[in-house]
Amino acid sequence: MTEIGADLDTERSEFLKRFNVTVIRFENKWVFENLEAVLEEIRSTILRLSKGTTPSAPFRNGTFS
């Protein structure tokens, strides 16, 4: 991702946050190569948000570490 792309992503995320929308970002490669892990992260994020807890490793800041 380019610096401009990252800045635009941040700007979009901040805009959506004002409407209480949580953005989860995944690299295309992760979606194509690890679909089950991506779906599990989406599921766990929904559960976490519904319970008000914090994110778990290895997923942080919209990417897998």
JOGI-V726967 format. One record per helix or strand of 3 or more residues. SS is the DSSP state (H for helix, E for strand). FROM is the first residue (numbers start at 1). TO is the last residue. Records with the same first field share a line. If there is no record, write none. Layout:
SS->FROM-TO + FROM-TO
This chain:
H->3-17 + 28-33 + 35-51
